[in-house]
């Protein structure tokens, strides 16, 4: 094989994708989020991505380092019927080389060549049946309260090239409620038909994507402010309690009285309606 072909194969996320490794990493992420979060929750008033044979693009705000891991957790649970792929800054991907085997591909957004690679690679992925593209479309870490929401135009350009795609906005927040560990909160917005963007110029299409993501983020913020778990579906339960010696003492005390140790700050709150 020519050297150029070998180099291309080494960078091709479709060729590099390892399904068994991704499944194993998905189980690792379940443990990882259990260890670091009180819960991962999905807003009940949102719209979960529907199962469809059409190309699927899920685009989100970008509040934290956790976002790519959260994408992979979602791809291994609620969107497990599709192979998930997503772009990452090439410099950052260099620090997490395992991600190359998990559907992540590097891009350089500061150059025309990088923008062209994003477009070419994303189009090839979406042309494959049973795939989904996950994108942090703000392109940089941004607090979820910043308004107006600003997206890079690459998503709008991509959507116009895939008119049969379904595009789903996803809002993400990480916040503390009543436990020591934080909550990871999510809300999926109403799907957008890419066909609707064909009659718009790029600026108008990008404005529509920004508007729909902002609406999804505002809806999540309203639910997050309520601090009411009943407004969310629990995707994953994490750890409760203070931790360390204090929780060991409470477990031993409960065991001595033949009862279950209640480590949560507000036992029973999860089941209230």
N, C-alpha and C positions, 0 to 999 in steps of 0.2 A: 504493500500500500504506500502511495507517495507520502512524503513528509507532511504536506499540507492537509491531506485527508486524515492522517493520524492526528494532527493537531485539532482538526475540526471535530473528530470523534471524541477527543478528550474533553471538549467543551460542550458537547451536545447533551442537554439535560434529558432528552428522550432516551438516548442510548445509555446514559449513565444511571437512569432511574432504576432502583433496586427494590421491587415490591416487598420481598421478605424483610429486608432491612427496614423499610418504612413501617411495616406492621410491628416489628420489634421495637422500633423507636417510638411508635404510638403508645405502646404499653409502658415504655419508660416515661413518656410525657405524662401519662395518667399518674404515675407515682410522683413525678417531679412537681406537678401542680398540686397534688394532695399534700406534699411536704411544705409547699410555699404559700398556699392560699387557703382561706377558710372554705371557699366554694367558687366554682365557675358557674355562672348563671346566664340564662338566655331570657330576654324579656318576652312575656307571653303575648303582648300586643304587637309583636313583630311578625314577619313573614319568613318562615324557614325556607331555604332554597328547595324548590320542587325538583323531583326527579324528572329529567327530560333528556332526550337524545341530542338536544341542541347544545352548541358551545356555551359554557358557563364562565362568566367573569364575576368574581367577588372582589369589590374594592372597598377599602376601609381607611379610616383616619389612622394616624400613626403616633400614639401617645407614649410608647415605651419600647424598651429593649425586648420585652416579652412578646411582642406582636408576631414575629415569625414562628415562635414556638406555639403560640396560641392558634395560628393558622394550621399548623401541622396537627395539633390536637383535634381541631374541628374537622380537618380532612380525614382523620382516622376514626371519627365517631359519626357525626351527623351527615357528612358528605363522603362516607367511606366507599360508596359505589363508583367513585371517580378517582383517577390518579391526579393528585394535586401538584401544581407547579407554581413558582413565583420568582420574580426578580429580586436581586439584592445588590447593593453597591459592591462592585468587584473587590474593592479594598477590604470591606467588611467580610465578604465571603472568604477571603484569604485566611481569615482567623477562624473560620468554622468550615473547614474543608469537607467534613463529613456531610454537610448539607448538600454538596454536589450530587451525592448518591440518593438524596431525598427529594429531588425535584427543584432545587434552587439553582438559578443560573445568574452569573455575574453580569452587571452592566456598568457602563461608565456614562452617567447622565450629563457629564460636562462636555461631551464631544459629539459631533455628528455621527461618528462611527459607532459610538455607544448607543445613540438613539436608533440608528439603523439596525444594530444587533438586537435591541429590545424588540423592535417591530418584527424582524425576520423570525426570531426565535419564538415569540409569542404567537405569531400566525401559524407556524408549524405545529406548535403544541395544540392550539385550538382546532386545527384540521384533523387531529387524532380523535377517534371516538372515545368517549368515556374519560375526558379530561376536564379539569377545572383550573382556572388561572386565578391566583390570589395576589392582590396588589395593594401595597400601602401607597395610595395615590398622591398623598401630600409630598412624598419624596424626602421628608425629613421629620425628625421628632417635633411634634406640635401639641401643645396642651389642648385638651378637648374643649376648653371654654373659649378658645380664640375664635373670633368672628371678624370678618367673613372667612369662611372655609375656602382655601385656595388649593386647587389641584394642578399638578403638572399636566400639560396638554397631551402627553403620550397616550393616556387612556382614551381620550376622545378620538385621536387619530386611529388607534387600534379598533375601537368600536365601529368606526365607519368602514373599516376594511372587513369586518365580520358581521354583515347585516342580519344574519340569522341568530346571533348570540343573545343570550339572556344575561343582563347585567344587574347584579344585586348589591346595593349599598350595605355596609356593615359598620356599625358604631361600636367602639370599644372604650371602656373606662376601667380603671383600677382604683378602687377606693376602699377606705376603712369604714366599717359599720360598728358593730358592737363587740367584735372579737379581736384578739391580738393580731391575727393574720388578715390580710386584705381580701376583698372580693374582686373577682374578675367578672365584669358585667358586659353583656353583649346584646345587641339588638339588630336584627336583620330588617332592612327596609323593603318596600314593595319593589318587585322586579321591574326593570326598565327594558323595553324592547329596543334592541340596537337599530332595528329598522326605522324607528322614529327619528333617528339622528341623521338619516341620509339626506333629508331635505334641509338640514341646518348647516351653517358654516361651523368651523371648528370652535370659534369663540362661543357661539350660541350653544353648541353641543356640550362644551366644557362647562358652561354656566348651568345647564340642566343637571349635569352630574354633580356639580357642587351643591346645587339647591337640594337635590334628593338626599345627598349625604348629610347636609346640614339638618334637614328635617328628621332624619334617622337619629342623629346625634342629640338633637333637642328632645326627641321622644325618650331616648335612653336617660338623659339627664333628669327628666321629670320623674322617671321611675327610680333612679338612683337616689334622688333627694328624699323620696318617701321612706327609704330604709326599710321597705316592706318586702320580705322574701316571697310573699304570696304573689307578687307581681311578676315573678320570675320562675322559670323552670330550671331546676338544678341539673346541670349536665354532669357535674362532678362534685362530690363532697370532699372537703379537705380536713385539716386538723383543727380542733378547738382546744381551748384551755390555755393556761399560762405557759406550760412547758417546764422542763427540768424537774428539780427536786420537789417543787410545790405540787405538781400534778402526780408525781409518784406517791406523795403522802396522801393525797385525796383518793387515789386508787386503792391504797392499802386500807384506808379508813372505811371505804365503801365495801371492800372485800370482807372486812371484819364484821360488818353488819349485814352481810349476804345481800347486798344491793349493787346496782350498777352505778358506776361513778359518773356524775354529771359534770363534765368539764367545761361545757359551754357557758358563756357569761349569762345568757338568757335561755335556759333549757325550755324546750317546747315551742319556742318562737317560730321555728321552721314550719310547724304544722298549723299555725293559726290561719284563718281565712276571714 
